[in-house]
Amino acid sequence: MKSTLTIAAALSAAILLANTAVQAADPTEKCFGIAKAGKNDCQTATSSCAGTSKKDAQKDAWLAVPKGACEKIAGGSLSSSKG
């Protein structure tokens, strides 16, 4: 029983470290003004949770995109403005 717990703990730690490494290798940034209505990643100034933006390209709704991509997307902005 003890060796099973040790193996499970070691596997959990390995998975956690691998997931952290993937996140560090693939950083993202918030890109405002590009989400379709109802497809934003998180809350806005006028709504409380993800998927609640009211219109396409709402200026305070954002999507997570790979770092450096936002500035290449038409209408994308790294900062929010009330929309």
C-alpha positions as CSV (number, residue, x, y, z in Angstrom):
1,M,0.0,0.0,0.0
2,K,2.8,2.4,0.9
3,S,4.7,1.8,-2.3
4,T,1.5,2.4,-4.3
5,L,1.0,5.7,-2.6
6,T,4.6,6.6,-3.3
7,I,4.3,5.8,-7.0
8,A,1.0,7.7,-7.3
9,A,2.6,10.7,-5.6
10,A,5.6,10.6,-7.9
11,L,3.4,10.3,-11.0
12,S,1.3,13.2,-9.9
13,A,4.4,15.3,-9.3
14,A,5.7,14.4,-12.8
15,I,2.4,15.3,-14.5
16,L,2.3,18.6,-12.6
17,L,5.9,19.5,-13.6
18,A,5.2,18.6,-17.2
19,N,2.1,20.7,-17.3
20,T,4.0,23.6,-15.8
21,A,6.7,23.3,-18.4
22,V,4.2,23.3,-21.3
23,Q,2.5,26.4,-19.9
24,A,5.9,28.2,-19.5
25,A,6.9,27.2,-23.1
26,D,3.6,28.5,-24.5
27,P,2.8,31.8,-22.9
28,T,-0.4,33.6,-23.7
29,E,-1.7,37.2,-23.4
30,K,-5.1,38.7,-23.2
31,C,-6.3,40.1,-26.5
32,F,-9.2,42.5,-26.2
33,G,-11.7,43.3,-28.9
34,I,-11.5,40.1,-31.0
35,A,-14.1,37.8,-29.3
36,K,-17.3,36.9,-31.0
37,A,-20.5,37.5,-28.9
38,G,-20.7,34.9,-26.1
39,K,-17.2,33.5,-26.8
40,N,-15.0,35.6,-24.5
41,D,-12.6,33.9,-22.0
42,C,-13.4,35.8,-18.9
43,Q,-15.5,38.6,-17.3
44,T,-15.9,42.0,-18.8
45,A,-16.8,45.4,-17.3
46,T,-20.4,44.7,-18.1
47,S,-20.7,40.9,-17.6
48,S,-19.6,38.6,-14.8
49,C,-18.2,35.5,-16.5
50,A,-16.8,33.8,-19.6
51,G,-19.0,33.4,-22.6
52,T,-21.2,36.4,-21.7
53,S,-20.0,39.2,-24.0
54,K,-23.0,40.9,-25.7
55,K,-21.6,41.7,-29.1
56,D,-18.8,40.8,-31.5
57,A,-15.5,42.6,-31.0
58,Q,-16.6,44.1,-27.7
59,K,-13.7,46.2,-26.5
60,D,-13.6,44.9,-22.9
61,A,-14.0,41.2,-23.8
62,W,-10.8,39.2,-24.3
63,L,-9.5,35.9,-25.6
64,A,-6.2,34.3,-24.6
65,V,-3.9,34.1,-27.6
66,P,-0.2,33.1,-28.0
67,K,2.1,35.9,-26.9
68,G,2.8,38.2,-29.8
69,A,-0.3,37.3,-31.8
70,C,-2.7,39.9,-30.6
71,E,-1.0,42.8,-32.3
72,K,-1.3,40.9,-35.6
73,I,-5.0,40.4,-35.3
74,A,-7.3,43.1,-36.9
75,G,-9.0,44.9,-34.0
76,G,-6.9,43.2,-31.4
77,S,-5.6,45.3,-28.5
78,L,-3.5,44.4,-25.4
79,S,-5.5,46.9,-23.3
80,S,-9.2,47.1,-22.5
81,S,-11.5,49.9,-23.2
82,K,-15.1,49.9,-22.0
83,G,-17.2,48.7,-24.9
